[in-house]
């Protein structure tokens, strides 16, 4: 046998929805702080990558001079030195390119996560609106029921029914907005998940 659903149950739902709104906003705030940390990391990584590029230019200048001197038998340059420098330069080029892809992946992820937080806030606001209007609908319905039980005039009942219908339509509009925001949230969340995978794929060896 199914339990009897009362108006109190729906009012409790509205109250719980408001608590859910608070938790959504708390998570959005925590995630925003994390995103800012990731952005700072990407900035620092970009600076380090630029420094590596400058280092490699100097390596190339040294290598060019070494290659010129190694032709002279009396120079103090060995072929092994030239080869080692060439290897270092080549590896640094690989690191620079790998880091560039990694940095781009981080930036793309943080941009999309910024948008996810924006959508999450809209989701929370829409849910807050629904929770408030759910309480209004229930209280209005209880009031109409109470008035009808007093056997008031038919004209007054029509007015109450019209008011009730207006409140219900207002709630339905808010619920439709909420459903739209939930779908948007889920869509952007999936896009963020895909960017996490791309970030993982962008990870390469670097020193």
C-alpha atoms as a printed R data frame, in Angstrom:
    type eleno elety resid chain resno       x      y       z
1   ATOM     1    CA   UNK     A     1   0.000  0.000   0.000
2   ATOM     2    CA   UNK     A     2   1.414  3.372  -1.056
3   ATOM     3    CA   UNK     A     3   1.887  6.027   1.641
4   ATOM     4    CA   UNK     A     4  -0.446  9.036   1.560
5   ATOM     5    CA   UNK     A     5   1.308 12.107   0.179
6   ATOM     6    CA   UNK     A     6   0.432 15.283   2.071
7   ATOM     7    CA   UNK     A     7   1.010 18.997   1.528
8   ATOM     8    CA   UNK     A     8   3.603 18.796   4.286
9   ATOM     9    CA   UNK     A     9   5.649 16.405   2.142
10  ATOM    10    CA   UNK     A    10   5.713 18.925  -0.700
11  ATOM    11    CA   UNK     A    11   6.635 21.757   1.653
12  ATOM    12    CA   UNK     A    12   9.459 19.593   2.976
13  ATOM    13    CA   UNK     A    13  10.612 19.051  -0.620
14  ATOM    14    CA   UNK     A    14  10.720 22.814  -1.149
15  ATOM    15    CA   UNK     A    15  12.786 23.197   2.015
16  ATOM    16    CA   UNK     A    16  15.201 20.454   0.922
17  ATOM    17    CA   UNK     A    17  15.492 22.038  -2.524
18  ATOM    18    CA   UNK     A    18  16.630 25.262  -0.841
19  ATOM    19    CA   UNK     A    19  19.319 23.325   1.024
20  ATOM    20    CA   UNK     A    20  20.387 21.810  -2.303
21  ATOM    21    CA   UNK     A    21  20.713 25.339  -3.702
22  ATOM    22    CA   UNK     A    22  23.081 26.234  -0.842
23  ATOM    23    CA   UNK     A    23  25.205 23.136  -1.464
24  ATOM    24    CA   UNK     A    24  25.373 23.819  -5.221
25  ATOM    25    CA   UNK     A    25  26.603 27.341  -4.568
26  ATOM    26    CA   UNK     A    26  29.184 26.130  -2.036
27  ATOM    27    CA   UNK     A    27  30.562 23.639  -4.562
28  ATOM    28    CA   UNK     A    28  30.652 26.308  -7.278
29  ATOM    29    CA   UNK     A    29  32.669 28.564  -4.954
30  ATOM    30    CA   UNK     A    30  35.139 25.773  -4.110
31  ATOM    31    CA   UNK     A    31  35.525 24.862  -7.792
32  ATOM    32    CA   UNK     A    32  36.098 28.500  -8.711
33  ATOM    33    CA   UNK     A    33  39.031 28.654  -6.294
34  ATOM    34    CA   UNK     A    34  40.445 25.479  -7.831
35  ATOM    35    CA   UNK     A    35  40.076 26.871 -11.357
36  ATOM    36    CA   UNK     A    36  41.987 30.005 -10.348
37  ATOM    37    CA   UNK     A    37  44.793 27.755  -9.075
38  ATOM    38    CA   UNK     A    38  44.838 25.875 -12.392
39  ATOM    39    CA   UNK     A    39  44.969 29.161 -14.326
40  ATOM    40    CA   UNK     A    40  47.910 30.327 -12.213
41  ATOM    41    CA   UNK     A    41  49.653 26.987 -12.829
42  ATOM    42    CA   UNK     A    42  49.154 27.399 -16.595
43  ATOM    43    CA   UNK     A    43  50.610 30.940 -16.402
44  ATOM    44    CA   UNK     A    44  53.666 29.732 -14.459
45  ATOM    45    CA   UNK     A    45  54.123 26.846 -16.874
46  ATOM    46    CA   UNK     A    46  53.979 29.269 -19.811
47  ATOM    47    CA   UNK     A    47  56.691 31.396 -18.218
48  ATOM    48    CA   UNK     A    48  58.866 28.329 -17.626
49  ATOM    49    CA   UNK     A    49  58.308 27.215 -21.213
50  ATOM    50    CA   UNK     A    50  59.372 30.610 -22.521
51  ATOM    51    CA   UNK     A    51  62.510 30.414 -20.371
52  ATOM    52    CA   UNK     A    52  63.257 26.995 -21.840
53  ATOM    53    CA   UNK     A    53  62.930 28.433 -25.350
54  ATOM    54    CA   UNK     A    54  65.393 31.199 -24.473
55  ATOM    55    CA   UNK     A    55  67.737 28.573 -23.032
56  ATOM    56    CA   UNK     A    56  67.556 26.570 -26.238
57  ATOM    57    CA   UNK     A    57  68.442 29.622 -28.324
58  ATOM    58    CA   UNK     A    58  71.593 30.032 -26.266
59  ATOM    59    CA   UNK     A    59  72.301 26.320 -26.591
60  ATOM    60    CA   UNK     A    60  72.064 26.746 -30.368
61  ATOM    61    CA   UNK     A    61  74.463 29.702 -30.315
62  ATOM    62    CA   UNK     A    62  76.968 27.623 -28.360
63  ATOM    63    CA   UNK     A    63  76.461 24.636 -30.661
64  ATOM    64    CA   UNK     A    64  77.031 26.772 -33.744
65  ATOM    65    CA   UNK     A    65  80.375 27.972 -32.375
66  ATOM    66    CA   UNK     A    66  81.328 24.445 -31.319
67  ATOM    67    CA   UNK     A    67  80.539 23.083 -34.800
68  ATOM    68    CA   UNK     A    68  82.752 25.745 -36.313
69  ATOM    69    CA   UNK     A    69  85.627 25.041 -33.937
70  ATOM    70    CA   UNK     A    70  85.430 21.265 -34.086
71  ATOM    71    CA   UNK     A    71  86.607 21.408 -37.680
72  ATOM    72    CA   UNK     A    72  89.925 22.655 -36.407
73  ATOM    73    CA   UNK     A    73  91.982 19.768 -35.106
74  ATOM    74    CA   UNK     A    74  93.736 22.015 -32.622
75  ATOM    75    CA   UNK     A    75  90.462 23.105 -30.985
76  ATOM    76    CA   UNK     A    76  89.446 21.714 -27.621
77  ATOM    77    CA   UNK     A    77  86.060 20.564 -28.925
78  ATOM    78    CA   UNK     A    78  85.222 16.900 -29.320
79  ATOM    79    CA   UNK     A    79  82.629 15.396 -31.635
80  ATOM    80    CA   UNK     A    80  81.000 13.887 -28.571
81  ATOM    81    CA   UNK     A    81  80.350 17.348 -27.115
82  ATOM    82    CA   UNK     A    82  78.682 18.461 -30.318
83  ATOM    83    CA   UNK     A    83  76.510 15.361 -30.373
84  ATOM    84    CA   UNK     A    84  75.472 15.765 -26.734
85  ATOM    85    CA   UNK     A    85  74.500 19.403 -27.268
86  ATOM    86    CA   UNK     A    86  72.509 18.463 -30.350
87  ATOM    87    CA   UNK     A    87  70.635 15.847 -28.322
88  ATOM    88    CA   UNK     A    88  69.874 18.332 -25.537
89  ATOM    89    CA   UNK     A    89  68.570 20.912 -28.012
90  ATOM    90    CA   UNK     A    90  66.397 18.353 -29.771
91  ATOM    91    CA   UNK     A    91  64.955 17.136 -26.464
92  ATOM    92    CA   UNK     A    92  64.292 20.694 -25.310
93  ATOM    93    CA   UNK     A    93  62.383 21.351 -28.531
94  ATOM    94    CA   UNK     A    94  60.224 18.316 -27.781
95  ATOM    95    CA   UNK     A    95  59.621 19.524 -24.219
96  ATOM    96    CA   UNK     A    96  58.632 23.005 -25.406
97  ATOM    97    CA   UNK     A    97  56.107 21.594 -27.881
98  ATOM    98    CA   UNK     A    98  54.727 19.085 -25.354
99  ATOM    99    CA   UNK     A    99  54.319 21.803 -22.732
100 ATOM   100    CA   UNK     A   100  52.636 24.095 -25.247
101 ATOM   101    CA   UNK     A   101  49.996 21.427 -25.954
102 ATOM   102    CA   UNK     A   102  49.607 20.758 -22.236
103 ATOM   103    CA   UNK     A   103  49.162 24.465 -21.469
104 ATOM   104    CA   UNK     A   104  46.569 24.823 -24.234
105 ATOM   105    CA   UNK     A   105  44.687 21.820 -22.832
106 ATOM   106    CA   UNK     A   106  44.675 23.370 -19.342
107 ATOM   107    CA   UNK     A   107  43.444 26.709 -20.701
108 ATOM   108    CA   UNK     A   108  40.658 25.055 -22.693
109 ATOM   109    CA   UNK     A   109  39.624 23.080 -19.620
110 ATOM   110    CA   UNK     A   110  39.571 26.090 -17.277
111 ATOM   111    CA   UNK     A   111  37.581 28.157 -19.777
112 ATOM   112    CA   UNK     A   112  34.959 25.442 -20.033
113 ATOM   113    CA   UNK     A   113  34.964 24.961 -16.240
114 ATOM   114    CA   UNK     A   114  34.337 28.694 -15.835
115 ATOM   115    CA   UNK     A   115  31.291 28.272 -18.057
116 ATOM   116    CA   UNK     A   116  30.201 25.179 -16.097
117 ATOM   117    CA   UNK     A   117  30.251 27.203 -12.870
118 ATOM   118    CA   UNK     A   118  28.207 29.933 -14.550
119 ATOM   119    CA   UNK     A   119  25.637 27.338 -15.668
120 ATOM   120    CA   UNK     A   120  25.697 25.726 -12.203
121 ATOM   121    CA   UNK     A   121  24.861 29.118 -10.654
122 ATOM   122    CA   UNK     A   122  21.982 29.518 -13.108
123 ATOM   123    CA   UNK     A   123  20.832 25.993 -12.234
124 ATOM   124    CA   UNK     A   124  20.946 26.874  -8.512
125 ATOM   125    CA   UNK     A   125  19.054 30.148  -9.055
126 ATOM   126    CA   UNK     A   126  16.383 28.387 -11.110
127 ATOM   127    CA   UNK     A   127  16.042 25.707  -8.415
128 ATOM   128    CA   UNK     A   128  15.741 28.406  -5.740
129 ATOM   129    CA   UNK     A   129  12.959 30.010  -7.754
130 ATOM   130    CA   UNK     A   130  11.140 26.677  -8.085
131 ATOM   131    CA   UNK     A   131  11.493 25.941  -4.366
132 ATOM   132    CA   UNK     A   132  10.018 29.329  -3.440
133 ATOM   133    CA   UNK     A   133   7.167 29.026  -5.913
134 ATOM   134    CA   UNK     A   134   6.498 25.417  -4.869
135 ATOM   135    CA   UNK     A   135   5.876 26.688  -1.324
136 ATOM   136    CA   UNK     A   136   3.633 29.446  -2.712
137 ATOM   137    CA   UNK     A   137   1.578 26.947  -4.747
138 ATOM   138    CA   UNK     A   138   1.098 24.628  -1.777
139 ATOM   139    CA   UNK     A   139   0.135 27.417   0.606
140 ATOM   140    CA   UNK     A   140  -2.246 28.891  -1.967
141 ATOM   141    CA   UNK     A   141  -3.846 25.479  -2.545
142 ATOM   142    CA   UNK     A   142  -4.320 25.005   1.197
143 ATOM   143    CA   UNK     A   143  -5.875 28.454   1.482
144 ATOM   144    CA   UNK     A   144  -8.261 27.816  -1.430
145 ATOM   145    CA   UNK     A   145  -9.266 24.478   0.067
146 ATOM   146    CA   UNK     A   146  -9.925 26.119   3.434
147 ATOM   147    CA   UNK     A   147 -12.049 28.845   1.842
148 ATOM   148    CA   UNK     A   148 -14.075 26.331  -0.164
149 ATOM   149    CA   UNK     A   149 -14.770 24.367   3.001
150 ATOM   150    CA   UNK     A   150 -16.376 27.493   4.421
151 ATOM   151    CA   UNK     A   151 -18.950 27.270   1.644
152 ATOM   152    CA   UNK     A   152 -18.224 30.747   0.309
153 ATOM   153    CA   UNK     A   153 -20.131 32.224  -2.652
154 ATOM   154    CA   UNK     A   154 -19.636 30.735  -6.112
155 ATOM   155    CA   UNK     A   155 -18.207 33.988  -7.519
156 ATOM   156    CA   UNK     A   156 -15.546 34.100  -4.828
157 ATOM   157    CA   UNK     A   157 -14.656 30.475  -5.552
158 ATOM   158    CA   UNK     A   158 -14.125 31.378  -9.219
159 ATOM   159    CA   UNK     A   159 -11.796 34.206  -8.186
160 ATOM   160    CA   UNK     A   160  -9.844 31.854  -5.916
161 ATOM   161    CA   UNK     A   161  -9.599 29.235  -8.697
162 ATOM   162    CA   UNK     A   162  -8.317 31.887 -11.110
163 ATOM   163    CA   UNK     A   163  -5.711 33.006  -8.595
164 ATOM   164    CA   UNK     A   164  -4.714 29.389  -8.010
165 ATOM   165    CA   UNK     A   165  -4.360 28.774 -11.749
166 ATOM   166    CA   UNK     A   166  -2.176 31.883 -12.100
167 ATOM   167    CA   UNK     A   167   0.101 30.729  -9.284
168 ATOM   168    CA   UNK     A   168   0.282 27.225 -10.765
169 ATOM   169    CA   UNK     A   169   1.155 28.585 -14.244
170 ATOM   170    CA   UNK     A   170   3.871 30.759 -12.694
171 ATOM   171    CA   UNK     A   171   5.293 27.682 -10.968
172 ATOM   172    CA   UNK     A   172   5.130 25.643 -14.189
173 ATOM   173    CA   UNK     A   173   7.085 28.344 -16.055
174 ATOM   174    CA   UNK     A   174   9.759 28.302 -13.359
175 ATOM   175    CA   UNK     A   175   9.957 24.519 -13.483
176 ATOM   176    CA   UNK     A   176  10.368 24.629 -17.283
177 ATOM   177    CA   UNK     A   177  13.268 27.061 -16.851
178 ATOM   178    CA   UNK     A   178  14.806 24.747 -14.245
179 ATOM   179    CA   UNK     A   179  14.564 21.733 -16.568
180 ATOM   180    CA   UNK     A   180  16.262 23.745 -19.325
181 ATOM   181    CA   UNK     A   181  19.062 24.759 -16.946
182 ATOM   182    CA   UNK     A   182  19.553 21.165 -15.790
183 ATOM   183    CA   UNK     A   183  19.918 20.003 -19.399
184 ATOM   184    CA   UNK     A   184  22.425 22.803 -20.075
185 ATOM   185    CA   UNK     A   185  24.361 21.878 -16.948
186 ATOM   186    CA   UNK     A   186  24.545 18.202 -17.953
187 ATOM   187    CA   UNK     A   187  25.638 19.104 -21.486
188 ATOM   188    CA   UNK     A   188  28.454 21.406 -20.322
189 ATOM   189    CA   UNK     A   189  29.476 18.915 -17.621
190 ATOM   190    CA   UNK     A   190  29.945 16.266 -20.334
191 ATOM   191    CA   UNK     A   191  32.055 18.720 -22.346
192 ATOM   192    CA   UNK     A   192  34.246 19.321 -19.285
193 ATOM   193    CA   UNK     A   193  34.646 15.556 -18.850
194 ATOM   194    CA   UNK     A   194  35.875 15.304 -22.461
195 ATOM   195    CA   UNK     A   195  38.386 18.115 -21.885
196 ATOM   196    CA   UNK     A   196  39.753 16.289 -18.825
197 ATOM   197    CA   UNK     A   197  40.469 13.307 -21.090
198 ATOM   198    CA   UNK     A   198  42.145 15.609 -23.622
199 ATOM   199    CA   UNK     A   199  44.268 17.090 -20.830
200 ATOM   200    CA   UNK     A   200  45.326 13.592 -19.781
201 ATOM   201    CA   UNK     A   201  46.238 12.791 -23.396
202 ATOM   202    CA   UNK     A   202  48.259 16.024 -23.587
203 ATOM   203    CA   UNK     A   203  50.512 14.940 -20.719
204 ATOM   204    CA   UNK     A   204  53.967 13.999 -22.031
205 ATOM   205    CA   UNK     A   205  57.465 13.531 -20.691
206 ATOM   206    CA   UNK     A   206  59.159 16.753 -19.650
207 ATOM   207    CA   UNK     A   207  61.909 17.790 -17.277
